Amino acid sequence: MLAIILPIISAIFIYVFGKYAERYVGWIATAAASLSVCMILSMVTDVIEKRLIHDTYAWIPSINLKLGFMVDMVSFPIALIVAVVSALSCFYSIKYMENKRGQTGYYANLLLFMAGMIGVMLSANLIQFYLFWELMLIPSYFLIASWGVSKKRLTIGFKYFIFTHIGALFMLMGILSIYVFTGTFDFAELPRVSADIPSTSILTVFVLLLIGFCVKMAIFPVHTWLPDAHAEAPTPISAMLSGVMIKCGAYAFARILLSGFGQTVLQTSDTLAILGVVTMIYGGLMALAQTDIKRLLAYSSISQMGYIFFGLGVYSTIGATGALFHVVNHAVCKSLLFMCAGVIMHQTGTRNIRRLGGLADKMPITCAASLIGALSLAGTPPLNGFWSEWMIFSGGVFSGKILITTIAVVSTAITAGYYLWFLWRAFFGTTPKNLENTRKPSWLMRIPIIVLAVIAVVVGIWPDLVLRLLSAPF
C-alpha cells in the first residue's frame, strides 16, 4: 500500500506547499518516487520464493467487494519497472523542466500518474483495477494538455483522453458483465468462476475487455492517439507514456484474459497473432517514414507492442513469459531512447533528424546509450531485448503458427532499419554548422540514461535476473 500511498501523499503535499520551495519540488518528487521503488523491492524475497502476497480489507460487503492488493510473479516485475522509470523521470525532469511554468502542478500530476499505474499492477480486484486505470488517465491528460510542446497540446490531450476513456468504458462493461455472471470481482477467483459465464456470452465479454486493452496498448487499428500524444508530451512524460503506461494494457491482458479466459484466447489465437504481426509491421513502416525523433520513437512503440500482443495471443507458456519479459525490456529501452531524444532536443533545439549529425563527439554517453537501446529493441544479442523477442517467437513456433511467426521474425529487419538510420543521421556523419558549438548535457539528464543503459546490458548478459521473477499467468 505504501508504494501507492507515498506518491499520492507527496503529490498533494507538493501541490499545496510546493510554491514555498518551488526550486526543490523536483527533488522531493524524486525522493517520494524512490521510496515507492524501495517499498516494491522489499517484496522481492517473497516473489523469488513464489509466495503470493494477497492483503484484503473490508470495503463494500454488500457486493462482496474488498479493498485488496496482490503481488505475484506477474505483477511484481512490471510494478517495479513502472516505479523505476517514474523515479528516473522525476530526476530527469529536474533539469529538463527547470525553466518551465507550473512546477508544482507538473510534479504533482507526475506522481499521481505513477501511483495510478502502480495501483493497476497491484490491485487484487477488477473494480479497484478500473479505478486506478482511470486515475492514471486524468493526470496524464493534464501533463499533455498543460505542458505539451506545441500549440496543439489541448487538442492532442483531448484526443488522448477520449480514445483512452472510451477504451476504458468498453473495459468497464466487460468487468460489470463478469460480476453479473460470477458474483465476484476478485482476481484470485477469476480462473475458477469464469466457467460460470454462459458460452453464448463469453466471447462478448472477452471482446469488450480486449478492446479496452488494445486501445491502451495502441494495437492497430485503435492506435492513432499514440503518435500525437507521445510526441506532444514533455520528454520525461513521453518516457513514462511509451515506456510503462501502454504496458498496463499488456498486464491487463495477461492478468485477466490469459488467467480467466484462456480457452477463448486459445480459440481466437490465430486472429490475435495476425493482429499482433500487422501492428508490428505497420508501426515499423510508419517509423521508417518519420523525420521527427519523438514520432519515430512513438511509432516504434506501436510496433513493439505488436511483439508483446503476439506473444500473449499465441497462448503458450514461453510466449506469454517472453511477452511479459519484453514488457520490462521495452520499458527500459524505450524510456532510455526517449530520454536520449530529450537530451538531443534540449541541447540542439531541434527534433528533426535531418538537421542533426556528428553528435557522437559532443554527446558520447548519449550516443552509446542510444546505440544500446536501439540495438536491444532490434533484437541484437547479448542485449536484453534479444531474449524476450526470442522467447516470443519461440512461443509462436511451439503453438504451431510457423508461417505467421516467420513473417514476424522477418519484420524485425524493419526495426533495425529505422533505428540504424536514426543513429547514423543523429550521431555520425558531418556536423551541421549550427550544431558545432553544442554543449554536453547536464549530469542530471545523463545519470538516468546511464542507469537505464546499464540495466539493459546487465539483463542482457544475465536474463535470469528478471526471468526468475516472471511467470506466465496460466
Buried (B, 14 or more C-beta within 10 A) or exposed (E): EEBBEBBBBBBEBBBEEBEEEEEBBBBBBBBBBBBBBEBBBEBBEBBEEEEEBBEBEEBEEEEBBBBBBBBBBBBBBBBBBBBBBBBBBBBBBBBBBEEEEBBBBBBBBBBBBBBBBBBBBBBBBBBBBBBBBBBBBBBBBBBBBBBBBEEEBEBBBEBBBEBBBBBBEBBBBBBBBBBEBBEBBBBBBBBEBBEEBEEEEBBBBBBBBBBBBBBBBBBBEBBEBBBBBBBBBBBBBBBBBBBBBBBBBBBBBBBBBBBBBBBBBBBBBBEBBBBBBBBBBBBBBBBBEBEBBBBBBBBBBBBBBBBBBBBBBBBBBBBBBBBBBBBBBBBBBBBBBBBBBBBBBBBBEBBEBEBBBBBBEBBEBBBBBBBBBBBBBBBBEEBBBBBBBBBBBBBBBBBEBEEBBBBBBEBBEBBBBBBBBBBEBBBBEEBBEEBEEBEBBBEBBBBBBBBBBEBBBEBBEEBEEBBEBBBBBB
